[in-house]
Amino acid sequence: MSKDYKLVTIFGGDGFVGTQVVQQLAQENFRIRVAVRRPDLAGHVVPLGHVGQIIPIQANIRNYDSVARAIEGADIVINLVGIKSQSGKQTFEAVHELGAKNIAQAAKNANVKNLIHMSALGADIESKSISSRSKAKGEQEVLKAFPSAIIMRPSLIFGQEDGFFNLFGAISALSPILPVIGAKTLFQPIYVGDVATAFSLAAKGKAKNGIIYELGGAETLSMRELMQEITTQTGRNNYLLNVPSWIAKIKAFFLQILPSPLVTVDQITQLETDNVVSDQAITQRRDIKALGIKLTTMQAILPTYMWRFRKDGEFKKLETS
């Protein structure tokens, strides 16, 4: 492609959100570097653009020199890297704080025009959750090094490859009981495509610099209501069992020892706090509606992939009220 098209480096561009962001930016004719630790495993993003438009490259955000090489010559940098649990060198401090700092500092040193950083709703320096605190510290590091950076804080993200509805859909198919942890905690699930659109608009200069945007979906639902939606979409009659946080934390303490833990104590802690867009963000026009995005509902997307957990697959007719 012509060098006249802007070059964007996307850290974590091969993941659930990243793949969508890459696809949208490719359609907007950006040249794209997908910076990942294992480029050999990122081949699925290459066909999302024209020949030579999307190139996976090696980078480890814990290593500044690696990050700087990936950013060199880029007009725009996007950081989508985040972890749900800690393992080995992949700690919250290393990824959410040091990694974010390295990317922001390298972007500044390379005279990058625009930096867009993905955090999460619930990021709070005073949070009881280690992950949420590290996200907030990462935001501070980004804005310290790159004051004009745009930060996106999405709520629970849903879509074909999400880790929430697919997980509990699978559990609903295997067990007559569906555990509900943090039954009253509120969420604003948002479609991955809408999140990607927010990043695309920011890359095109349609978002305000130095602003923290809070991205929530069209509906506000409690955790119990989300579980009910899952049973509706799967056409199953699972018993919803409210599990107190203290009991869930005891179980999570042992489960988090596994290489790929189903749940951790810190994740349970996060479920004790609502995950919704603040009134302040709405008033200050720092929500997704301020970007002019028409929100996609869960009812429009969940049936396209939750059918796999129905007894009779996609041919199972669901009851409607």
C-alpha positions as CSV (number, residue, x, y, z in Angstrom):
1,M,0.0,0.0,0.0
2,S,1.0,3.6,-0.5
3,K,3.0,5.2,2.3
4,D,0.5,8.1,2.1
5,Y,-1.8,5.9,4.3
6,K,-1.3,6.3,8.0
7,L,0.6,3.6,9.9
8,V,-0.9,2.3,13.1
9,T,0.8,-0.1,15.5
10,I,-1.7,-2.1,17.6
11,F,-0.3,-3.9,20.6
12,G,-2.5,-7.0,21.3
13,G,-4.1,-6.7,17.9
14,D,-4.6,-10.4,17.6
15,G,-7.0,-10.8,20.5
16,F,-10.8,-10.6,21.0
17,V,-11.0,-6.8,20.7
18,G,-7.9,-6.4,18.7
19,T,-9.1,-8.5,15.7
20,Q,-12.2,-6.3,15.5
21,V,-10.1,-3.1,15.7
22,V,-7.7,-4.3,13.0
23,Q,-10.6,-5.2,10.7
24,Q,-12.2,-1.8,11.1
25,L,-9.0,0.1,10.6
26,A,-8.1,-2.0,7.6
27,Q,-11.4,-1.0,6.0
28,E,-10.4,2.6,6.6
29,N,-7.2,2.0,4.7
30,F,-4.7,2.3,7.5
31,R,-1.5,0.4,7.3
32,I,-1.3,-1.8,10.3
33,R,1.4,-3.5,12.4
34,V,0.0,-6.0,14.8
35,A,2.5,-6.1,17.7
36,V,2.4,-9.4,19.6
37,R,4.7,-11.7,21.5
38,R,4.0,-14.6,19.1
39,P,3.6,-13.3,15.5
40,D,3.4,-16.9,14.3
41,L,0.1,-17.2,16.1
42,A,-1.3,-13.9,14.6
43,G,-1.8,-15.1,11.1
44,H,-5.6,-14.9,11.3
45,V,-5.5,-11.1,11.2
46,V,-3.6,-10.9,7.9
47,P,-6.5,-11.7,5.6
48,L,-8.6,-8.9,7.2
49,G,-6.9,-6.4,4.8
50,H,-5.3,-6.1,1.4
51,V,-2.0,-7.9,0.6
52,G,0.7,-6.3,2.7
53,Q,-1.6,-4.0,4.6
54,I,-1.5,-5.9,7.9
55,I,1.8,-7.2,9.2
56,P,2.3,-9.1,12.5
57,I,5.5,-8.2,14.3
58,Q,7.2,-9.3,17.5
59,A,7.0,-7.2,20.6
60,N,6.9,-7.7,24.3
61,I,5.5,-4.7,26.2
62,R,7.6,-5.5,29.2
63,N,10.7,-4.7,27.2
64,Y,11.1,-1.1,26.2
65,D,13.5,-1.6,23.2
66,S,11.0,-4.2,21.8
67,V,8.2,-1.7,22.1
68,A,10.2,1.1,20.6
69,R,11.1,-1.0,17.5
70,A,7.4,-1.8,17.0
71,I,6.4,1.8,17.2
72,E,9.2,3.3,15.0
73,G,7.6,5.2,12.1
74,A,4.0,4.8,13.3
75,D,1.6,7.7,13.1
76,I,-0.8,6.2,15.7
77,V,-0.4,3.7,18.5
78,I,-3.1,1.6,20.1
79,N,-2.6,-0.5,23.3
80,L,-5.1,-3.3,23.8
81,V,-3.0,-5.5,26.0
82,G,-4.5,-6.7,29.3
83,I,-4.7,-9.8,31.4
84,K,-7.4,-11.3,33.6
85,S,-5.1,-13.2,35.9
86,Q,-1.4,-13.2,36.8
87,S,1.0,-16.0,35.8
88,G,4.8,-16.0,35.9
89,K,6.2,-12.8,34.5
90,Q,2.8,-11.7,33.3
91,T,1.7,-9.8,36.4
92,F,-0.7,-7.0,36.6
93,E,2.1,-4.6,37.5
94,A,4.2,-5.8,34.6
95,V,1.5,-5.7,31.9
96,H,-1.0,-3.0,33.1
97,E,1.6,-0.6,34.5
98,L,5.0,-1.1,33.1
99,G,3.8,-2.2,29.7
100,A,1.5,0.8,29.5
101,K,4.4,3.1,30.6
102,N,6.7,1.6,28.0
103,I,4.3,2.1,25.2
104,A,3.4,5.7,26.2
105,Q,7.1,6.6,26.6
106,A,8.1,5.0,23.3
107,A,5.2,6.7,21.5
108,K,6.3,10.1,22.9
109,N,9.9,9.5,21.9
110,A,8.9,8.5,18.4
111,N,6.7,11.7,18.0
112,V,3.6,9.6,17.5
113,K,0.6,11.8,16.8
114,N,-2.1,9.8,18.6
115,L,-2.0,7.2,21.4
116,I,-5.2,5.3,22.3
117,H,-5.1,3.1,25.4
118,M,-7.6,0.5,26.5
119,S,-8.3,0.3,30.3
120,A,-11.6,-0.9,31.9
121,L,-14.6,0.4,33.7
122,G,-13.8,0.0,37.4
123,A,-10.2,1.2,37.1
124,D,-9.7,2.9,40.4
125,I,-6.6,3.7,42.4
126,E,-8.6,3.0,45.6
127,S,-10.1,-0.3,44.4
128,K,-9.9,-3.4,46.5
129,S,-9.1,-5.3,43.3
130,I,-5.4,-5.6,42.4
131,S,-6.3,-5.6,38.7
132,S,-8.5,-2.5,38.9
133,R,-5.8,-0.6,40.8
134,S,-3.1,-1.6,38.3
135,K,-5.4,-0.5,35.4
136,A,-5.7,2.9,37.1
137,K,-2.0,3.2,37.7
138,G,-1.5,2.3,34.0
139,E,-3.7,5.1,33.0
140,Q,-1.7,7.5,35.2
141,E,1.6,6.3,33.6
142,V,0.1,6.8,30.1
143,L,-1.1,10.3,30.7
144,K,2.1,11.3,32.5
145,A,4.2,10.3,29.5
146,F,1.6,11.2,26.8
147,P,-0.9,13.8,28.1
148,S,-2.9,13.9,24.9
149,A,-3.6,10.1,25.0
150,I,-7.2,8.9,24.7
151,I,-8.2,6.3,27.2
152,M,-11.1,3.9,26.7
153,R,-12.8,2.1,29.6
154,P,-15.2,-0.5,28.4
155,S,-17.6,-2.4,30.5
156,L,-18.2,-6.2,30.1
157,I,-17.6,-6.9,26.3
158,F,-19.7,-9.4,24.4
159,G,-19.3,-11.0,21.0
160,Q,-18.5,-14.2,19.2
161,E,-15.3,-15.0,21.1
162,D,-16.1,-13.4,24.4
163,G,-14.9,-14.9,27.7
164,F,-18.1,-14.3,29.6
165,F,-21.2,-15.5,27.8
166,N,-19.3,-18.4,26.2
167,L,-18.0,-19.5,29.6
168,F,-21.3,-19.5,31.3
169,G,-23.1,-20.9,28.3
170,A,-20.7,-23.9,28.4
171,I,-21.4,-24.3,32.2
172,S,-25.1,-24.1,31.6
173,A,-24.8,-27.0,29.1
174,L,-22.8,-29.1,31.6
175,S,-24.5,-28.4,34.9
176,P,-28.1,-28.0,36.0
177,I,-26.9,-25.3,38.4
178,L,-25.6,-22.0,37.3
179,P,-23.6,-20.2,40.0
180,V,-24.3,-16.5,40.4
181,I,-21.6,-14.5,42.2
182,G,-22.3,-10.8,42.9
183,A,-26.0,-11.2,42.0
184,K,-26.8,-7.5,42.5
185,T,-23.7,-6.1,40.8
186,L,-24.6,-4.0,37.8
187,F,-23.0,-4.2,34.3
188,Q,-23.5,-2.4,31.0
189,P,-22.5,-5.1,28.5
190,I,-21.2,-3.6,25.2
191,Y,-20.7,-5.2,21.8
192,V,-17.1,-5.7,20.7
193,G,-17.9,-4.2,17.4
194,D,-19.0,-1.0,19.1
195,V,-15.8,-0.9,21.2
196,A,-13.8,-1.3,18.0
197,T,-15.7,1.5,16.4
198,A,-14.8,3.8,19.3
199,F,-11.1,3.0,18.7
200,S,-11.5,3.5,14.9
201,L,-13.1,6.9,15.4
202,A,-10.3,7.9,17.9
203,A,-7.7,6.8,15.3
204,K,-9.4,9.1,12.8
205,G,-9.3,12.0,15.1
206,K,-13.0,12.0,16.0
207,A,-12.4,11.7,19.8
208,K,-11.0,14.4,22.2
209,N,-7.4,14.1,23.2
210,G,-6.5,13.7,26.9
211,I,-9.9,12.3,27.7
212,I,-11.0,9.1,29.5
213,Y,-14.0,7.7,27.8
214,E,-16.4,5.3,29.6
215,L,-18.0,2.8,27.2
216,G,-21.2,1.1,28.3
217,G,-23.9,-0.7,26.3
218,A,-27.5,-0.1,25.8
219,E,-28.8,-2.0,28.8
220,T,-27.9,-2.0,32.5
221,L,-28.3,-5.5,34.0
222,S,-27.4,-7.2,37.3
223,M,-25.3,-10.3,37.3
224,R,-28.4,-12.4,38.1
225,E,-30.2,-10.8,35.1
226,L,-27.2,-11.7,32.9
227,M,-27.4,-15.3,34.0
228,Q,-31.1,-15.3,33.2
229,E,-30.3,-14.0,29.8
230,I,-27.9,-16.9,29.3
231,T,-30.5,-19.5,30.2
232,T,-32.9,-17.7,27.8
233,Q,-30.4,-17.8,25.0
234,T,-29.4,-21.4,25.6
235,G,-33.0,-22.6,26.1
236,R,-32.1,-24.3,29.3
237,N,-33.7,-24.3,32.8
238,N,-30.6,-24.1,35.0
239,Y,-31.2,-23.3,38.7
240,L,-29.6,-20.0,39.5
241,L,-27.7,-20.3,42.7
242,N,-26.6,-17.1,44.5
243,V,-23.1,-17.7,45.9
244,P,-21.9,-15.3,48.6
245,S,-18.6,-13.6,47.8
246,W,-16.8,-15.1,50.8
247,I,-17.6,-18.6,49.7
248,A,-16.7,-17.9,46.1
249,K,-13.3,-16.5,47.3
250,I,-12.5,-19.7,49.2
251,K,-13.1,-21.8,46.1
252,A,-11.3,-19.3,43.9
253,F,-8.3,-19.4,46.2
254,F,-7.7,-23.0,45.1
255,L,-8.9,-22.7,41.5
256,Q,-6.5,-19.8,40.8
257,I,-3.5,-22.1,41.3
258,L,-4.4,-23.8,37.9
259,P,-2.5,-22.8,34.8
260,S,-5.6,-21.3,33.3
261,P,-7.8,-20.5,36.3
262,L,-11.6,-20.5,35.8
263,V,-11.8,-17.8,38.4
264,T,-9.5,-15.9,40.8
265,V,-10.0,-14.2,44.1
266,D,-9.3,-10.9,42.5
267,Q,-12.0,-11.4,39.9
268,I,-14.5,-12.1,42.7
269,T,-13.4,-8.9,44.3
270,Q,-14.2,-7.0,41.1
271,L,-17.7,-8.5,41.1
272,E,-18.4,-6.6,44.4
273,T,-18.4,-3.2,42.5
274,D,-20.8,-2.0,39.9
275,N,-19.4,-1.9,36.4
276,V,-21.4,0.9,34.8
277,V,-20.8,4.3,33.2
278,S,-20.6,7.1,35.7
279,D,-23.0,10.0,35.8
280,Q,-20.0,12.3,35.6
281,A,-18.9,10.7,32.3
282,I,-22.4,11.2,30.8
283,T,-22.6,14.8,31.9
284,Q,-19.1,15.6,30.6
285,R,-19.8,13.8,27.3
286,R,-17.2,11.1,27.9
287,D,-19.4,8.2,27.1
288,I,-19.8,6.2,23.9
289,K,-22.9,8.2,22.8
290,A,-20.7,11.3,22.7
291,L,-18.8,9.6,19.9
292,G,-22.0,9.2,17.9
293,I,-22.1,5.4,18.0
294,K,-25.4,3.7,17.7
295,L,-25.3,0.9,20.2
296,T,-25.8,-2.8,19.3
297,T,-28.1,-4.7,21.7
298,M,-27.3,-8.1,23.2
299,Q,-30.5,-9.5,21.7
300,A,-29.2,-8.8,18.2
301,I,-25.8,-10.5,18.8
302,L,-26.1,-13.3,21.4
303,P,-28.3,-15.6,19.3
304,T,-25.7,-15.6,16.6
305,Y,-23.3,-17.7,18.8
306,M,-25.1,-18.8,22.0
307,W,-27.1,-21.3,19.9
308,R,-24.1,-23.7,20.2
309,F,-25.0,-24.3,23.9
310,R,-28.6,-25.3,23.1
311,K,-29.6,-28.9,23.3
312,D,-30.6,-29.0,19.7
313,G,-28.1,-26.3,18.5
314,E,-29.3,-23.6,16.1
315,F,-32.5,-25.5,15.3
316,K,-33.8,-25.2,18.9
317,K,-36.8,-22.9,19.0
318,L,-36.6,-20.5,21.9
319,E,-39.7,-19.6,23.9
320,T,-40.7,-15.9,23.6
321,S,-42.8,-14.0,26.0
